[in-house]
Amino acid sequence: MGVAELVSNGVVKQLVERRRPPKEWIPHDDVEHRPDSSSFPSGHTAAAVGFTAAVAVSWPWAGAACAVPAILVAVERVHSGAHYPSDVAAGATIGLTTAALVRAAPRLLIRLRTA
């Protein structure tokens, strides 16, 4: 989760400057309190998906339970007008990728040491 947040907010958001969706596109009036940072990618989604992916490997039933709030986070980020759907998709990709890399890191380090 932490690595997903770091990659999405600390790296990618700094490299990609994208405005939030226009207020006119949001079907409700509660769009005044949106972040000023880049819209791309969704750090909330990256963290939620990263956590879910990490948990699912060790405890599949808990991962399935965590998937529900992760999906709700992604949907809410679009519904609130904070992100475009592609921002959320990129955040989910970052979450899945960082979870896989963190899981593989110990084996990779062992291989590097023995090589």
N, C-alpha and C positions, 0 to 999 in steps of 0.2 A: 504494500500500500504506500509506504513511504517513498520507495523508489519510483513508483508510478507518478506520485505527486511531484517529485523532484524533476523527473523527465518532462512531464507535461507542463508544469508551471514554471520551473526553473530553467528549462532549456527551450522547448518548442515554442511556448508563448513568447519568449524573448526573440525568437527568430522569425515568427510569423505574426504580422500585425493585421488583424481582421476586426472590423467593426462589428458590434452586436447587431442582431436583426433589427430592422426598422420597427419603431413602436406601432406603426400602422398595420403591420403584419400580425400583431398579437391580438387575439380575439377577446381580450379582457382589459380592464383599466389598470391593473396592478403591475405596471412596467416601469415605474419611476425609480425604483431602487435596484438598478442593475449595476454590476461591476464596470469599472472604467477600463479594465485590462483587456487584452486581446481576447476575442471570442474563441479563437482556435488554439488548441483543442480544449475540450471540457475536462478540467482537472478533477472535478467532482466525480465524473463518470470514470475517469482513469483510476482514481483511488478505489471507488466502489467495485469496479470490475477486477482490479488487481487483487484486492482483498478476497473477493469471492473465488477467483481462480486459485489463489494460494491455499485457501481453506479446502476447496473441493478436492485437491489432490490427496490430502491426508484424511479428510472426513467427508466423503461424498454426500452423505445426508445433510450435513451442516452446509456444505457448498450449495446444495439445492435450495436450502432455506435462505441462504444469503443471496441467491440469485434474484429472489423476488424484490428485496429492497434495492438491489443494484439496478434492476430494470426500472423500478419506480424513480430512482435518481435520474437516470438517463431521460426518461419521459418528462419528468418535471423540469429539467434544464431546458428542454425545447419549449414546453408549454409556458414556462415563465418568461420566455423571450430572451433568456440569457445566451442561448446558443442556437445555431443552425443544426439540423440533423447530422450534417457531415462533421461538425465539431464533436458531437457525441460519439459518432462512429470512430473518429480518430482517437478520442479518449479511451473508448473501449479497446481499440487495437493496442494502444500504449499499455493499458492495464494488463491485457493478456500477454503481451510480449515481455513486459518487465517481470511478471510473475514467473514465466517460463525461464527467463534468464537468471533470476534470483535462485530458482530451484536448481538450475544446472550449474551455477557458479562453483559450489564445492567440488563437484566432479571435474570441472574444467581446471580448477586450481591444482587438484591432485595430479591430473594428467600433465600439467605444465611442470610441476615439481619433479615428476619421475621421468620426464623426457630428457 
